[in-house]
Amino acid sequence: MAGGRSRKIVIGAAFSAIVLAGCTAQERPGFARGNVPIETYSAEQIYERGEFEIDRRDGETAAFYFGEVERLYPYSDWAKRALIMQAYAYHLEKDYENSRASAQRYIDFYPTDDDAAYAQYLLALSYYDQIEEVGRDQGLTFQALQALRTVIERYPDSEYARSSILKFDLAFDHLAGKEMEIGRYYLKRQHYGAAINRFRVVVEDFQTTTHTPEALHRLVEAYLSLGLTDEAQTAGAILGYNYQGTDWYEDSYKLLTGRGLELEAAGDNWLSKIYRQMVKGQWL
């Protein structure tokens, strides 16, 4: 973060309790006994009070003080620091909407500043931290992916790029997981066409996720149930080529060979095209 000290966001604010003249932990908005108006304090003092509250893990109160720095000293360097810290404070409090708003304002006001990368990262986290369960609103996942991609592409050399790449992959995996969840639902109820459509999305659009081997196996199950042996064999062949060491391959192998079928590309279908691409090294 800007200025060295603020970059260490939460590591020990230099307890400004001394500077703040004997204030109690609960007092707000005045610092000291007698409720001295906050306007009597300098930007640095108010900012340090915000850091003090961050250290106490009180994001709501910290956000208030950082906001006061910006309100009272809008053109100061302390106001710039306070804005990014306010975004962090809101995020600490899981107030993702306000965290996102503060981070976006920082990006709008200071797009070339060193901390713009961190602001964009916080903005992405405001979406990402709400999608840890597959069943959550997938709209958040798409927004997280877009925001994380911005960090990766706009700030590739920043300290947040690597973390963003890891989170991008996990969020991408969440989307594939949702498709699998719905596909399994349809498959269990013998709605094979609807199930196949979901598994096909995973195979075509989410090839690099952890769900691809299962999606291929489920395609084997669904196509065999429909009597479409060419498609089932081809899905099994792709499994055998890329995921032979998985339980999904073993299960598909038993299903197909149990019916006297080989795990090989057969017929002319969408899976055959993928198989040909894969054999040429153009897939996965």
C-alpha positions as CSV (number, residue, x, y, z in Angstrom):
1,M,0.0,0.0,0.0
2,A,1.1,3.6,-0.5
3,G,3.6,5.0,1.8
4,G,5.1,1.8,3.2
5,R,3.2,1.9,6.5
6,S,-0.3,1.6,5.0
7,R,0.9,-1.3,2.8
8,K,1.1,-3.3,6.0
9,I,-2.5,-2.8,6.4
10,V,-3.2,-4.4,9.7
11,I,0.1,-4.9,11.2
12,G,0.2,-3.0,14.3
13,A,-1.0,0.5,14.1
14,A,1.3,2.6,16.2
15,F,-1.2,2.8,19.0
16,S,-2.3,6.3,18.7
17,A,-4.1,6.1,21.9
18,I,-1.3,8.3,23.4
19,V,-1.7,10.8,20.6
20,L,-5.4,10.7,21.0
21,A,-5.3,12.0,24.6
22,G,-6.7,9.2,26.7
23,C,-9.7,8.2,24.6
24,T,-11.7,5.2,25.5
25,A,-12.0,2.3,23.0
26,Q,-15.7,2.9,22.6
27,E,-15.8,6.7,22.0
28,R,-17.1,7.9,18.7
29,P,-17.1,10.3,17.0
30,G,-15.1,12.4,19.6
31,F,-11.8,10.9,20.6
32,A,-11.2,12.1,24.1
33,R,-13.1,12.5,27.3
34,G,-15.5,15.4,26.9
35,N,-16.3,14.4,23.4
36,V,-13.9,16.8,21.7
37,P,-15.0,17.4,18.2
38,I,-13.3,15.3,15.6
39,E,-12.6,18.4,13.5
40,T,-10.0,19.5,16.1
41,Y,-7.7,16.6,15.2
42,S,-5.3,16.4,12.3
43,A,-5.7,14.1,9.3
44,E,-2.8,12.0,10.6
45,Q,-4.4,11.6,14.0
46,I,-7.7,10.6,12.6
47,Y,-6.1,8.2,10.2
48,E,-4.1,6.6,13.0
49,R,-7.3,6.2,15.0
50,G,-8.6,4.3,12.1
51,E,-5.5,2.0,12.1
52,F,-6.0,1.5,15.8
53,E,-9.5,0.3,15.2
54,I,-8.3,-2.0,12.4
55,D,-5.8,-3.5,14.8
56,R,-8.8,-4.1,17.2
57,R,-10.6,-5.8,14.2
58,D,-13.4,-3.3,14.4
59,G,-13.9,-2.6,10.7
60,E,-17.0,-0.6,11.1
61,T,-15.5,2.0,13.4
62,A,-12.3,2.0,11.4
63,A,-14.2,2.7,8.2
64,F,-15.9,5.6,9.9
65,Y,-12.6,7.3,10.9
66,F,-11.1,6.7,7.5
67,G,-14.2,8.3,6.0
68,E,-13.7,11.3,8.3
69,V,-10.2,11.8,7.0
70,E,-11.5,12.0,3.5
71,R,-14.4,14.3,4.5
72,L,-12.3,16.8,6.5
73,Y,-9.0,16.7,4.5
74,P,-10.2,15.7,1.0
75,Y,-7.1,16.9,-0.9
76,S,-4.5,15.5,1.4
77,D,-2.3,12.5,1.0
78,W,-3.9,11.1,4.1
79,A,-7.3,11.2,2.4
80,K,-5.9,9.0,-0.4
81,R,-4.5,6.5,2.1
82,A,-7.7,6.6,4.1
83,L,-9.8,5.7,1.1
84,I,-8.0,2.4,0.3
85,M,-7.9,1.6,4.1
86,Q,-11.7,2.3,4.2
87,A,-12.2,-0.3,1.5
88,Y,-10.1,-2.8,3.5
89,A,-12.0,-1.9,6.7
90,Y,-15.4,-2.6,5.1
91,H,-14.1,-5.9,3.7
92,L,-12.9,-6.8,7.2
93,E,-16.5,-6.3,8.4
94,K,-17.8,-8.3,5.4
95,D,-19.6,-5.2,4.2
96,Y,-18.8,-6.1,0.6
97,E,-21.0,-3.6,-1.1
98,N,-19.3,-0.6,0.7
99,S,-15.9,-2.2,0.3
100,R,-16.5,-2.5,-3.4
101,A,-17.7,1.1,-3.6
102,S,-14.6,2.5,-1.8
103,A,-12.3,0.4,-3.8
104,Q,-13.9,1.6,-7.1
105,R,-13.7,5.2,-6.0
106,Y,-10.0,4.7,-5.3
107,I,-9.5,3.2,-8.8
108,D,-11.5,6.1,-10.3
109,F,-9.6,8.8,-8.4
110,Y,-6.1,7.3,-8.4
111,P,-5.9,4.9,-11.4
112,T,-2.1,5.1,-11.7
113,D,-1.3,5.0,-8.0
114,D,0.7,2.0,-6.6
115,D,-2.3,1.0,-4.6
116,A,-4.7,0.8,-7.5
117,A,-3.7,-2.9,-7.9
118,Y,-4.7,-3.5,-4.3
119,A,-8.0,-1.6,-4.8
120,Q,-8.8,-3.7,-7.8
121,Y,-7.9,-6.9,-5.8
122,L,-10.2,-5.8,-3.0
123,L,-13.0,-5.2,-5.5
124,A,-12.5,-8.7,-6.8
125,L,-12.5,-10.1,-3.3
126,S,-15.8,-8.4,-2.6
127,Y,-17.3,-10.8,-5.1
128,Y,-15.1,-13.8,-4.6
129,D,-15.5,-14.1,-0.8
130,Q,-19.2,-14.7,-1.3
131,I,-19.0,-17.6,-3.7
132,E,-17.2,-20.2,-1.6
133,E,-20.2,-22.6,-1.8
134,V,-21.2,-24.0,-5.2
135,G,-24.8,-23.4,-4.5
136,R,-24.5,-19.6,-4.2
137,D,-25.6,-17.1,-6.9
138,Q,-23.4,-17.8,-9.9
139,G,-23.7,-14.2,-11.0
140,L,-21.3,-13.3,-8.2
141,T,-18.9,-15.9,-9.7
142,F,-19.0,-14.3,-13.1
143,Q,-18.4,-10.9,-11.6
144,A,-15.5,-12.2,-9.5
145,L,-13.9,-13.8,-12.6
146,Q,-14.1,-10.5,-14.5
147,A,-12.6,-8.5,-11.6
148,L,-9.9,-11.0,-11.0
149,R,-9.0,-11.0,-14.7
150,T,-8.6,-7.3,-14.5
151,V,-6.1,-7.6,-11.7
152,I,-4.2,-10.3,-13.7
153,E,-4.2,-8.4,-17.0
154,R,-3.8,-4.8,-15.7
155,Y,-1.4,-5.5,-12.9
156,P,0.5,-8.6,-13.9
157,D,3.6,-7.6,-12.0
158,S,1.8,-6.7,-8.8
159,E,2.0,-8.8,-5.6
160,Y,-1.8,-9.5,-6.1
161,A,-1.5,-11.1,-9.5
162,R,-0.5,-14.6,-8.4
163,S,-3.3,-14.7,-5.7
164,S,-5.8,-13.5,-8.4
165,I,-4.7,-16.3,-10.7
166,L,-5.3,-18.9,-8.0
167,K,-8.7,-17.5,-7.1
168,F,-9.6,-17.2,-10.8
169,D,-9.0,-20.9,-11.2
170,L,-11.1,-21.7,-8.1
171,A,-13.9,-19.5,-9.2
172,F,-13.8,-21.1,-12.7
173,D,-14.0,-24.4,-11.0
174,H,-17.1,-23.3,-9.1
175,L,-18.9,-22.5,-12.3
176,A,-18.1,-26.0,-13.6
177,G,-19.2,-27.4,-10.3
178,K,-22.6,-25.8,-10.7
179,E,-23.0,-27.3,-14.1
180,M,-22.1,-30.7,-12.7
181,E,-24.6,-30.3,-9.8
182,I,-27.4,-29.6,-12.2
183,G,-26.3,-32.3,-14.6
184,R,-26.3,-34.9,-11.9
185,Y,-29.8,-33.8,-10.8
186,Y,-31.1,-34.4,-14.3
187,L,-29.3,-37.7,-14.7
188,K,-30.6,-39.0,-11.5
189,R,-34.1,-38.3,-12.7
190,Q,-33.4,-39.9,-16.1
191,H,-33.7,-36.6,-18.0
192,Y,-30.8,-37.7,-20.1
193,G,-30.9,-34.9,-22.8
194,A,-30.9,-32.1,-20.2
195,A,-28.1,-33.9,-18.3
196,I,-26.0,-34.3,-21.4
197,N,-26.3,-30.6,-22.2
198,R,-24.8,-29.7,-18.8
199,F,-22.0,-32.2,-19.0
200,R,-21.2,-31.0,-22.5
201,V,-20.7,-27.5,-21.2
202,V,-18.2,-28.7,-18.7
203,V,-16.3,-30.7,-21.3
204,E,-16.3,-27.9,-23.9
205,D,-16.0,-24.8,-21.8
206,F,-14.4,-25.9,-18.5
207,Q,-11.8,-28.4,-19.7
208,T,-9.1,-27.3,-17.3
209,T,-11.2,-27.8,-14.2
210,T,-11.3,-30.7,-11.8
211,H,-14.8,-31.7,-13.0
212,T,-13.9,-32.7,-16.5
213,P,-13.2,-36.4,-15.7
214,E,-16.5,-36.9,-14.0
215,A,-18.3,-35.0,-16.8
216,L,-16.9,-37.5,-19.3
217,H,-17.9,-40.4,-17.2
218,R,-21.5,-39.0,-16.7
219,L,-21.7,-38.6,-20.5
220,V,-20.8,-42.3,-20.8
221,E,-23.6,-43.2,-18.4
222,A,-26.1,-40.9,-20.1
223,Y,-25.4,-42.0,-23.7
224,L,-25.4,-45.6,-22.7
225,S,-28.8,-45.1,-21.2
226,L,-30.0,-43.6,-24.5
227,G,-28.5,-46.4,-26.5
228,L,-26.0,-44.0,-28.2
229,T,-23.0,-46.2,-28.1
230,D,-20.8,-44.2,-30.4
231,E,-20.9,-41.1,-28.1
232,A,-20.4,-43.3,-25.0
233,Q,-17.4,-45.0,-26.5
234,T,-15.8,-41.7,-27.6
235,A,-16.3,-40.1,-24.1
236,G,-14.7,-43.2,-22.7
237,A,-11.8,-42.9,-25.1
238,I,-11.2,-39.3,-24.1
239,L,-11.2,-40.4,-20.4
240,G,-8.7,-43.1,-21.3
241,Y,-6.4,-40.7,-23.1
242,N,-6.3,-38.0,-20.4
243,Y,-7.5,-39.5,-17.1
244,Q,-6.6,-43.2,-17.1
245,G,-5.5,-43.0,-13.5
246,T,-8.8,-41.8,-12.2
247,D,-11.7,-43.7,-10.7
248,W,-14.0,-42.1,-13.3
249,Y,-12.0,-43.9,-16.0
250,E,-12.2,-47.2,-14.2
251,D,-16.0,-46.8,-13.8
252,S,-16.5,-46.0,-17.5
253,Y,-14.2,-48.9,-18.5
254,K,-16.4,-51.3,-16.6
255,L,-19.6,-49.9,-18.0
256,L,-18.4,-50.1,-21.6
257,T,-16.5,-53.3,-21.6
258,G,-19.4,-54.9,-19.7
259,R,-21.5,-54.3,-22.8
260,G,-18.8,-55.5,-25.1
261,L,-17.8,-52.0,-26.2
262,E,-14.3,-50.6,-26.7
263,L,-13.1,-47.2,-25.4
264,E,-12.4,-45.7,-28.8
265,A,-13.6,-42.8,-30.9
266,A,-16.6,-43.9,-32.9
267,G,-19.0,-42.2,-35.3
268,D,-19.1,-38.6,-36.2
269,N,-20.4,-36.5,-33.3
270,W,-19.3,-33.6,-31.1
271,L,-17.2,-35.8,-28.9
272,S,-15.4,-37.3,-31.9
273,K,-14.3,-33.8,-32.9
274,I,-13.0,-33.1,-29.4
275,Y,-11.1,-36.4,-29.6
276,R,-9.5,-35.6,-32.9
277,Q,-8.4,-32.2,-31.5
278,M,-7.1,-33.8,-28.4
279,V,-5.1,-36.4,-30.3
280,K,-3.5,-33.5,-32.2
281,G,-2.6,-31.8,-29.0
282,Q,-5.1,-28.9,-29.5
283,W,-7.4,-29.8,-26.6
284,L,-6.6,-30.0,-22.8
